[in-house]
Amino acid sequence: MSETDTRAGTTAVTDDETPLLKVEGLVKHFPIKKGLLQRQAGAVKAVDGIDFEVRRGETLGVVGESGCGKSTMGRLITRLLEPSGGKIEFDGKDITHLGTSGMRPLRRDVQMIFQDPYGSLNPRHTIGTIVSAPFRLQGVEPEGGVKQEVQRLLELVGLSPEHYNRYPHEFSGGQRQRIGIARALALKPRMVVADEPVSALDVSIQAQVVNLMDDLQDELGLTYVIIAHDLSVVRHVSDRIAVMYLGKIVELADRDSLYASPMHPYTKALLSAVPIPDPRRRAAKSERILLRGDVPSPIAPPSGCRFHTRCWKATQICKSTEPPLIELRPGQRVACHHPENFEDQAPQDTVLLSAAKEAAALVADEVLAESAQTSAAVAAEKEKGPESSKEGAGTEAEAAAEEAAESASKEPGDT
């Protein structure tokens, strides 16, 4: 099914099968300048080559640790920042390097909800002035007048139309975020990028705002890109989830597949940190995966796989070769040489790095044995050769897995 969109003054035929947003090789490096002449001495590689698509009407969640480039990516796809490289297509149109005048018509289609509900509203302006700003900037006169439309938007997000003449300091954090949502929805956009929309709110208010965004998506047919670090919120609202680490997407999958069977070790470590509110498991042994050290500096990221300095499965190939983001299962793309819950992509490389042995000391024995099972089983099968008998294959694979888990759990100085 196709439709003709003439909003921006040009005729563009769109197809429901084509993605609304397509990103290829997106890069953003912030230069570091030193000295009197301000010469560039390096760069912060905030986003360093990512590829993904956002389908029409879906919600894509983006998760990862602080500093991994989530917010920078959100500002790049809304063109609040100029990309250093790569390509951004919105509805089939290349918007990578459009200037202010070129982006003005598209501002009606792409809006952003900012993380800080206190810093994103001008304290000197009334709520009516703030929410009506998009109409003034775009020269749009809504039916019934600006004031009536602003009051309708305030009512839509759960506020009173009487708040029109109040100032931001008179509202709580949750109410301010609702005002930001009303402003983002003023021009009836097609895609909304929400940068941690509930992280600054109380837990009791978070559910209300998340449910509001769900209702608005159903009512207005919105497409969301939601950036968050709360995995429970992301699971509730997202159709697909992208996991970022140090400027890269390491896993991209639909919600059910990612939570039921994560394939990247980093994703598995993230999910292990989610608390399970079950009193019956109070005495059960925790399978929490504690990652060693901090995220490396984006100024000088590690070679190869950027997670290898903290991964308990890292081998030499992880240090020397960057894994591509490939589809290992239908709808599940992973960038890993030794994925979880799948055949090993580098079964010939089984010698753990010293960093991996140190990281393995922080991982529960049960989790470690499970992680080693696939790669060890495949390695044992490869060593046997295609012409050898398959009898006893399970026994050899289990023995190899146990040996790999035992060696991984030893301290670096053990023999």
C-alpha positions in Angstrom: 0.0 0.0 0.0 1.4 3.4 -1.0 0.5 6.9 -0.2 1.4 10.3 -1.6 2.9 12.9 0.8 2.9 16.5 -0.3 3.5 18.1 3.2 7.0 19.3 2.4 6.0 20.8 -0.9 7.2 17.9 -3.0 5.5 14.7 -4.0 7.0 11.5 -2.6 5.5 8.1 -3.0 6.0 6.0 0.2 5.5 2.3 0.7 4.6 0.6 4.0 7.3 -2.0 3.3 10.1 0.5 3.1 11.6 1.7 6.4 10.8 5.2 7.6 14.4 5.8 8.7 17.5 4.1 7.4 21.0 4.7 8.8 24.1 3.4 7.2 27.7 3.8 8.6 26.7 6.7 10.8 29.8 8.3 12.4 30.2 11.3 14.8 33.7 12.2 16.1 34.1 15.3 18.4 37.6 16.8 17.8 39.9 17.4 20.7 41.9 20.6 20.2 45.0 21.7 22.2 47.5 24.4 22.2 47.5 28.0 21.2 46.7 27.2 17.6 44.0 24.8 18.6 45.3 21.9 16.5 43.4 18.7 16.7 45.1 16.2 19.0 42.5 13.5 18.8 38.8 12.8 18.7 36.0 11.4 20.9 34.5 8.6 18.8 31.0 8.9 20.2 29.3 7.1 17.3 31.6 5.0 15.2 29.8 3.4 12.3 26.3 2.1 13.0 23.6 0.6 10.7 19.9 0.2 11.5 16.4 0.8 10.2 13.2 2.0 11.8 10.0 0.6 10.4 6.8 2.6 10.1 4.7 2.5 13.2 7.2 0.6 15.3 9.1 1.4 18.5 12.9 0.9 18.4 14.5 0.9 21.9 18.2 1.8 22.2 20.0 0.6 25.4 23.5 0.7 26.7 25.8 2.0 29.5 26.2 5.8 30.0 28.7 7.1 27.4 28.0 4.5 24.8 26.7 7.1 22.3 22.9 6.6 22.6 22.0 10.3 23.0 24.5 11.4 20.3 22.9 8.9 17.9 19.4 10.4 18.7 20.6 13.9 18.0 22.2 12.8 14.8 19.1 11.1 13.3 17.0 14.2 14.2 19.8 16.3 12.6 20.5 18.4 15.7 24.1 17.4 15.2 26.1 17.2 12.0 27.3 13.7 11.2 31.0 13.2 10.6 30.2 10.4 8.1 27.6 7.9 7.0 24.2 8.3 5.6 20.7 9.1 7.0 17.6 8.6 5.0 14.1 9.6 6.1 11.3 8.3 4.1 13.6 7.7 1.2 15.2 11.2 1.2 18.8 11.7 2.1 18.9 14.2 5.0 22.6 13.6 6.1 23.9 17.0 5.3 20.8 19.2 4.8 21.2 22.7 6.1 18.7 24.7 8.2 16.5 25.7 5.3 16.5 22.1 3.9 15.6 20.6 7.3 12.8 23.1 8.1 10.1 21.2 6.2 11.2 18.0 7.8 11.0 19.4 11.3 7.3 18.8 11.1 7.9 15.0 10.6 10.8 14.5 13.1 10.6 15.7 16.6 12.5 15.0 19.8 11.6 14.6 23.5 14.6 15.6 25.6 15.9 13.8 28.7 15.9 16.7 31.2 12.4 18.1 31.8 13.9 21.0 33.7 16.5 22.1 31.2 14.4 21.7 28.1 11.7 24.3 29.0 12.5 28.1 29.0 11.7 29.3 32.5 10.8 32.8 31.2 8.1 31.6 28.8 4.6 30.5 29.7 3.4 27.0 28.8 1.3 28.4 26.1 4.3 30.1 24.5 6.4 27.0 24.8 3.9 24.6 23.2 2.9 27.0 20.5 6.5 27.7 19.4 6.5 25.0 16.7 3.4 26.7 15.1 5.2 30.0 15.0 8.4 28.6 13.6 6.7 26.7 10.9 4.2 29.4 10.1 1.3 27.0 10.7 -2.1 28.3 11.7 -4.1 25.3 13.2 -7.8 25.1 12.8 -9.6 27.0 15.6 -6.5 29.1 16.5 -3.2 28.4 18.2 -4.5 28.8 21.8 -7.3 26.3 21.3 -4.9 23.8 19.7 -2.4 24.2 22.5 -5.1 23.7 25.1 -6.2 20.6 23.2 -2.6 19.2 23.3 -2.3 19.9 27.0 -5.5 18.0 27.6 -4.2 15.2 25.4 -1.1 14.6 27.5 -3.1 14.7 30.8 -2.8 18.3 31.8 -5.4 21.0 32.3 -6.1 23.5 29.6 -6.1 26.1 32.3 -2.3 25.7 32.6 -1.9 27.7 29.4 -0.7 30.8 31.2 1.5 29.2 33.9 5.3 29.0 34.0 7.5 25.8 34.1 8.5 26.3 37.7 4.9 25.8 38.8 5.0 22.1 37.6 6.5 18.9 38.8 9.1 16.9 36.8 6.4 14.5 35.4 4.2 17.4 34.4 7.1 19.2 32.7 7.8 16.0 30.7 4.2 16.0 29.6 4.6 19.6 28.4 7.7 18.5 26.4 5.7 15.7 24.9 2.9 18.1 24.0 5.4 20.4 22.3 6.9 17.5 20.3 3.4 16.4 19.1 2.2 19.9 18.1 2.9 19.5 14.4 1.7 15.9 14.2 5.1 14.3 13.5 5.6 10.9 12.0 8.7 10.0 14.1 9.6 11.0 17.6 13.0 10.4 19.2 12.7 10.2 23.0 16.0 10.6 24.8 15.4 8.8 28.2 12.0 10.4 28.6 11.3 8.9 32.1 14.8 8.6 33.6 14.5 11.9 35.6 11.0 11.0 36.9 9.8 9.2 40.0 9.0 5.5 39.5 5.3 6.2 40.3 5.2 8.8 37.4 7.3 6.7 35.0 4.5 4.2 34.3 2.0 7.1 33.6 4.3 8.7 31.1 5.1 5.4 29.4 1.5 4.5 29.1 0.7 7.9 27.8 3.3 7.5 25.0 1.8 4.1 24.2 -1.7 5.5 23.9 -0.5 8.4 21.7 1.3 6.0 19.4 -1.9 4.0 18.8 -4.0 7.2 18.4 -1.7 9.2 16.1 0.2 6.3 14.4 3.6 7.5 15.6 7.0 5.9 15.1 9.3 6.0 18.2 13.0 5.7 18.8 13.3 5.5 22.6 16.7 5.8 24.2 16.9 4.4 27.7 18.9 2.6 30.2 16.0 1.0 32.1 15.6 -2.4 30.6 12.2 -3.0 32.0 10.9 0.2 30.4 12.5 -0.7 27.1 10.9 -4.2 27.2 7.5 -2.7 27.9 7.4 -0.2 25.0 9.7 -1.6 22.3 9.1 -3.8 19.3 12.8 -4.1 18.5 15.8 -3.3 20.6 19.3 -2.2 19.7 22.1 -2.7 22.2 25.0 -0.2 22.0 28.5 -0.4 23.4 31.2 2.3 23.0 29.7 3.8 19.8 28.8 0.5 18.1 25.6 -1.5 17.9 26.5 -5.0 19.2 23.1 -6.6 18.9 19.8 -5.8 17.2 16.8 -8.0 17.7 13.1 -8.1 18.4 12.1 -7.8 22.0 11.1 -11.4 22.7 14.2 -12.9 21.0 16.6 -10.5 22.8 15.2 -11.1 26.3 14.6 -14.9 25.9 17.9 -15.7 24.1 20.5 -12.9 24.1 23.4 -13.7 21.7 26.0 -11.1 22.6 27.9 -11.5 25.9 27.4 -7.8 26.7 23.6 -8.2 26.2 23.6 -11.2 28.5 25.5 -9.2 31.2 23.0 -6.3 30.9 20.0 -8.6 31.3 21.6 -10.3 34.2 21.5 -7.0 36.1 17.7 -6.8 35.9 16.3 -7.7 39.4 13.6 -10.3 39.5 10.9 -9.4 42.1 10.1 -12.9 43.2 10.3 -13.7 47.0 10.7 -17.4 46.2 14.1 -16.7 44.6 15.4 -14.7 47.6 17.6 -17.6 48.7 18.6 -18.7 45.2 22.2 -18.1 44.0 22.5 -15.0 41.9 23.6 -15.5 38.3 24.6 -11.8 38.0 27.4 -11.2 35.6 29.8 -8.5 36.9 31.7 -6.8 34.2 35.4 -6.1 34.9 36.5 -2.5 35.0 34.9 0.5 33.3 33.9 1.3 29.7 37.2 2.1 27.8 37.7 5.7 26.6 36.0 6.6 23.4 39.1 8.6 22.5 41.1 5.4 22.1 38.7 2.5 21.9 40.2 -1.1 22.0 41.1 -2.8 18.8 39.0 -5.5 17.3 35.8 -6.1 19.3 35.5 -3.2 21.7 34.0 -5.4 24.4 37.0 -7.9 24.5 38.7 -6.1 27.4 35.7 -7.0 29.6 34.4 -10.2 28.0 34.9 -13.6 29.6 34.9 -15.3 26.2 37.5 -13.1 24.4 40.2 -14.8 22.3 42.9 -13.5 20.0 40.5 -13.0 17.1 38.4 -10.7 19.3 41.4 -8.6 19.9 42.6 -8.4 16.3 39.4 -8.5 14.2 36.3 -6.4 14.6 33.2 -8.7 14.2 30.6 -7.5 11.7 27.0 -7.0 12.6 25.4 -10.0 10.8 22.1 -11.8 11.0 22.6 -15.1 12.8 18.9 -15.8 13.3 15.9 -14.3 11.5 15.5 -10.8 12.8 18.5 -11.1 15.2 21.8 -9.4 14.2 24.9 -9.8 16.4 28.5 -8.5 16.2 30.4 -11.3 18.0 32.9 -14.0 17.2 31.8 -16.2 20.1 28.0 -15.6 20.4 25.8 -16.9 23.2 23.1 -19.5 22.4 24.5 -20.1 18.9 27.2 -21.8 17.0 30.7 -20.3 17.5 31.7 -18.0 14.6 35.4 -18.6 15.3 35.6 -22.2 16.7 39.2 -22.5 15.8 40.2 -19.8 18.3 39.7 -21.3 21.8 42.6 -19.8 23.8 41.3 -17.2 26.2 43.0 -13.8 26.6 44.3 -13.0 30.1 41.7 -10.2 30.3 39.0 -12.9 29.6 40.4 -15.1 32.5 40.2 -12.1 34.9 36.7 -11.3 33.7 35.6 -14.9 34.1 36.4 -14.8 37.8 33.4 -12.4 38.2 31.0 -14.7 36.4 28.9 -17.4 38.2 30.1 -20.9 37.5 26.7 -21.9 36.0 26.7 -19.0 33.6 30.4 -19.7 32.6 29.7 -23.4 31.9 26.7 -22.4 29.8 28.6 -19.9 27.8 31.5 -22.4 27.2 29.1 -25.1 26.1 28.4 -24.0 22.6 31.9 -23.0 21.6 33.5 -26.1 23.2 31.0 -28.5 21.6 31.6 -27.0 18.2 35.4 -27.1 18.7 35.2 -30.8 19.7 33.1 -31.6 16.7 35.5 -29.8 14.3 38.5 -31.7 15.7 36.9 -35.1 15.1 36.6 -34.5 11.4 33.7 -35.3 9.1 34.7 -38.9 8.5 35.0 -40.0 12.1 32.3 -41.8 14.0 29.7 -39.7 15.7 29.4 -42.1 18.7 30.5 -40.5 21.9 30.3 -37.0 20.5 28.1 -35.8 23.3 30.6 -37.1 25.9 33.6 -35.4 24.2 31.7 -32.2 23.8 30.6 -32.1 27.4 34.2 -32.9 28.5 35.5 -30.1 26.3 33.0 -27.7 27.7 33.8 -28.5 31.3 37.5 -28.1 30.5 36.9 -24.7 28.9 34.8 -23.5 31.8 37.4 -24.7 34.3 40.2 -23.0 32.6 38.2 -19.8 32.2 37.3 -19.7 35.9 41.0 -19.9 37.0 42.8 -16.8 38.2 45.4 -15.4 35.8 48.2 -16.7 38.0 46.8 -20.2 38.4 48.5 -23.2 36.7 
